[in-house]
Structures are given as C-alpha cells and as structure tokens.
Amino acid sequence: MAEYTVNEQGVARAEELIRARQFVLRSEWGRVQPSAEDENAFLRQHPWAEYGAWHLGLTEGATEDTKAR
C-alpha cells in the first residue's frame, strides 16, 4: 500500500487561496478536475514546484518531478 506525507508547500498554497477567497464551495470534482492533458500543458509552461503546490499530499518513494510524486 502506498504511503503519503503532507505536502507543506501545497498546504501553504491552499491557505493562500482560502485567505484570498479563491475557492468553490460546491462542484462535481469529476467535472472540474484537470485532465492529464491540462496538467501536461501546465507543466510545459510552469516548473514542477508550482505544479506540486496543487497537491496536499506526496507519495512516499515516488521520484521527484513526476506526477506520481
């Protein structure tokens, strides 16, 4: 079974967004989550660290700078 740790960078980013009131209270995650192509397009224009800030958890043992991380 995979093990996870808290992504402190992701938590900090989430807190920033909450303070700025940049959130949606109700949505259907299956309809609004980014697709793999959306993620790839983002990564073509942004560093991995910025992509990583989207996530609140990190997969232990996964290689840095990968989506699996």
C-alpha positions in Angstrom: 0.0 0.0 0.0 1.3 3.5 -0.9 2.4 5.8 1.9 1.8 9.5 1.9 3.2 12.6 3.6 1.8 16.1 3.9 3.0 18.5 1.2 3.7 21.6 3.2 4.0 23.7 0.0 0.6 22.5 -1.1 -0.9 23.3 2.3 0.7 26.8 2.2 -0.8 27.4 -1.3 -4.2 26.2 -0.1 -4.1 28.6 2.8 -3.2 31.4 0.5 -6.1 30.6 -1.8 -8.5 30.4 1.1 -7.4 33.8 2.5 -7.8 35.3 -0.9 -11.3 33.7 -1.1 -10.3 31.7 -4.2 -12.3 28.6 -3.7 -15.6 26.9 -4.8 -17.9 25.6 -2.2 -19.8 23.2 -4.4 -18.7 21.4 -7.5 -18.6 18.0 -9.0 -14.9 17.0 -8.9 -15.2 14.6 -11.8 -16.4 17.5 -14.0 -13.8 20.1 -12.9 -10.6 18.2 -12.2 -7.8 18.9 -14.7 -7.3 16.2 -17.3 -3.8 14.7 -18.0 -3.5 17.0 -21.0 -4.4 20.0 -18.9 -1.7 19.0 -16.4 0.8 18.5 -19.2 0.0 21.9 -20.8 0.6 23.5 -17.4 3.9 21.7 -16.9 5.1 22.9 -20.3 4.8 26.5 -19.1 5.5 26.2 -15.3 8.1 24.5 -13.0 7.4 21.2 -11.2 7.4 23.1 -7.9 4.4 25.2 -9.0 2.6 22.0 -10.2 3.4 20.4 -6.9 1.6 23.1 -5.0 -1.7 21.8 -6.4 -1.4 18.8 -4.1 -1.8 18.4 -0.4 -0.1 15.0 -0.2 3.1 13.4 -1.5 3.6 9.8 -2.4 6.5 8.4 -0.5 9.1 6.7 -2.7 7.9 8.3 -5.9 10.6 10.2 -7.9 10.7 14.0 -7.6 9.4 16.0 -10.5 6.9 13.3 -11.6 3.1 13.2 -11.4 3.3 10.2 -9.3 5.0 12.2 -6.5 
